[in-house]
Amino acid sequence: MLLGSFSFWVVSCNQSLALIMQERGQLDAARRQFELGATKGVGLEVAPLLHAWAVMEWKDGNAEKARELFEKA
């Protein structure tokens, strides 16, 4: 249980950093944080991150990538 909760916080930190970078217009840096966070958890731990990443891709006009991420989430 402890490991599961720890990985949730790691994923959440990556998501937070990615969202800050997205707000600053640093989309490539945000993508790297989303990608890193997606490798740090499983299942429900990464669903919010994948959803946020999909929204960013959709807003940036990357419909195929957004669809792929929404399906994973």
N, C-alpha and C positions, 0 to 999 in steps of 0.2 A: 504494500500500500504506500509506503513512504517513497519508494522509487517512482511509482505512478504519479504521485502528487508533485514530486520534484520535477519530473519531465514536463508536467503541465505548466509549471512556472517558467521553465526554460523556454517552452514554446510561446508562452504569453509575452515574455521579454522580447523575443524575436519579432512577434507580431507588433508590439508597441513600437519598437525601433523602426520597423518597416512603415508603419503608419505615419510616424514623424517624418521619415524620409520622403514619403509620398506627398505629404503636405508641403514640403519644401521643394517639390518638383524633381526630386532625385529618384526617378522611377527605376533606373537600373540598380541603384543601391538598395532600394526597397525590395526589388525582386530577389536580390541576393539574400536579404534577411528572411524573406518569405520562404525561399528555397531551403535555407539553413534550418529554420524552424520546423519545416515540414518533415525533416529527417530526424527530428529529436523526439517525436511522440508518435502515438498510434491511435487510431479510432477517433473517439470523441475528443481526445486531447488536441488534435490538430484541426478538427472541423471548423472552429471559429477562424483560425488562421487561414485555412483554405478559402473560406467564404470571403474574408476581407481581401485576400489576394485576387479572387475572381472578380470582385467588384472593381478593384483597381484596374485589372486588365480590361474589363468591359468599358469602363470610363475612358480608357486609353485607346479604345477601338479594336481591341484584340478579342473579337467574339469567340473564335475557336478555342483559344487558351482559356477564356472565361468559362465557356461551356465545360471544358475538360475539368477545370477546378471545381465547378459547382457539382459535377457528377461525383468527384472524389469526396467532397464534403458531405 
